[in-house]
Amino acid sequence: MSIIKKVAIWILTLPLMGCTTVPTTTNDARLNDYTPKITTNDFNYDPYKTPIAQCYANELNSEPDISGATLIEDGLSEFVIRSAFARMATKTIDLQTYIYSNDFTSKVLIGELKNAADRGVKIRILLDDYGTKSDIVDVTLLNQHPNIEVKIFNTVANRSKLLYYPQFLTDFNRLNSRMHNKLFIVDNVAYITGGRNVGSNYFYPETASNFSDTDVLFIGDMTRHATNSFNEYWNHNLAIPASVFPKAKSKRALKKLEKTFANLEIKSSEEVRRYNTIISMAMREYKQKKMDFSWGHGKFLADPPEKIEMSMAEKENYHGKIIQALQHLWSTTSNSVYMSAAYFVPGQGGLEHMLDEEKSGVHMTIVTNSLASTNAPTVYAKWEKYREQLIKSGADVYEFMVSAENLRGKEHDRERKQSSFSVLHSKTMVFDDNISWIGSFNLDPRSAYYNTENVAIFESKDFANKLREMIIKDTQTSWHVTLDNNDKPIWTGYRPGDKTPRTHKHAPDTSIFRRIWKNICNLVPEKFV
């Protein structure tokens, strides 16, 4: 190690002395006395005898390894279904997420989880440290409940706000890789997965920056594999018990949170009553078998948690189960692929594969973010260099349109409001109108090589048709990107009320400053987007 590097590390770590730190591995001596509250004995039950499974007993027993799937297209429905299943749980709930915000809807879900635990349901909550900034997230307070255990994955040692980010310089390889997985598992027989984290901007369209996303509720055999994956992460040495985090031990903070819920019950009794009515309706719809399930067979795949600890060279040559499955699906597809990809940077290898497929007759329909809608202009800058070649190959390319009510300025120069916009956040694909792909995996280098991810692959023509139609619906409210005679992009699309299409020769709904910033972002190496 050079003298300069030693001095730099010494300068960075000197202020850490005496500050509150937490373990970064369960091998830390400070966890020698740790005793888990929830063990394998709590899972010694038959999931198919739980009330959730009994509602669809005939379907679940009709074929070996069968599962049911229903699309959850909007955030409000997603939140309602999570709350409804938390109330129907009788045995266990497992929650794994990258982001758990500290906002109103997240607190409401905390209340649902606590109520379930009060009934005796055993609950495990696994949060990524960077995604949640766990010191301020109230969900960690639930760790004080005897039936709830919270763990934080891939922690930053020093908890000082001032020194949080500088630590990335001394441990970049580990901390740059995050647990991006998203799971909500109930009674080991039903689970929700997709692109949504936990936060108001994933559930409510009225929030400042709303994420347009897609989740799926699965019941049946696939849940078993989802739970096995959760267990791998839960028992990994990077999963640190919340009991060592300062705020998680604060009884005062928990009492304050409980008081917030009590005040809400009193001051907003009518709103609470309506909320409970909606949740009851969702529970009744499920129990009366009115949910639109499609039946088929599938696989749940996830990166191993060990991916976080790989060396940089190992990560950049990583080809795990998810990538292998994606390559296999592409190679066996003969007709069409529909993609809704929030962040689309396929890499040169991926691009060449897609171009070969299009040339062989596999038609691609791609929906991704526009420069106006993206929350990651660096990703968009990299996407641009692939877009032209995909269009030339014959692919239909669409970029997500900012809704009319979220625009301001003159008609000829509309610009996205930074405080109010909609971001495409889906990660879905349909192969040959038969096999569906949905999960946390983005088609970009970060998902492929650095973060851990999970996906569900489901074989059902009925479900694939529903997912395909949803993607086609998104194309109708997106800009269709084509090329002019000089191979320059043209954006064409209809806004609500338009009788004729609008055409743009530069990225719609953006200012010159955003376009300049995008060009600056292009200087970032692709592997770091």
Secondary structure as UniProt FT lines:
FT   HELIX           3..13
FT   HELIX           14..16
FT   TURN            17..18
FT   TURN            26..27
FT   HELIX           29..31
FT   TURN            32..33
FT   HELIX           40..43
FT   HELIX           47..49
FT   HELIX           51..54
FT   TURN            55..56
FT   HELIX           57..60
FT   TURN            64..65
FT   STRAND          67..72
FT   HELIX           75..88
FT   STRAND          92..97
FT   HELIX           104..118
FT   TURN            119..120
FT   STRAND          122..128
FT   HELIX           129..132
FT   TURN            133..135
FT   HELIX           138..144
FT   TURN            146..147
FT   STRAND          148..153
FT   TURN            161..166
FT   HELIX           167..170
FT   HELIX           172..175
FT   STRAND          183..186
FT   TURN            187..189
FT   STRAND          190..194
FT   HELIX           200..203
FT   TURN            205..206
FT   STRAND          209..212
FT   STRAND          215..220
FT   HELIX           222..234
FT   TURN            237..238
FT   STRAND          239..241
FT   HELIX           242..244
FT   HELIX           247..249
FT   HELIX           251..267
FT   HELIX           269..287
FT   TURN            288..289
FT   STRAND          294..302
FT   HELIX           305..309
FT   HELIX           312..316
FT   HELIX           321..332
FT   STRAND          336..341
FT   HELIX           347..359
FT   TURN            360..361
FT   STRAND          363..369
FT   TURN            371..373
FT   HELIX           377..393
FT   STRAND          396..400
FT   HELIX           404..406
FT   STRAND          407..408
FT   TURN            411..412
FT   STRAND          415..417
FT   TURN            418..419
FT   STRAND          420..424
FT   STRAND          427..431
FT   TURN            432..434
FT   STRAND          435..439
FT   HELIX           446..450
FT   STRAND          454..459
FT   HELIX           461..475
FT   TURN            476..477
FT   STRAND          478..483
FT   TURN            485..486
FT   STRAND          489..493
FT   TURN            496..497
FT   STRAND          502..504
FT   TURN            508..509
FT   HELIX           512..521
FT   TURN            522..523
FT   HELIX           526..528
//
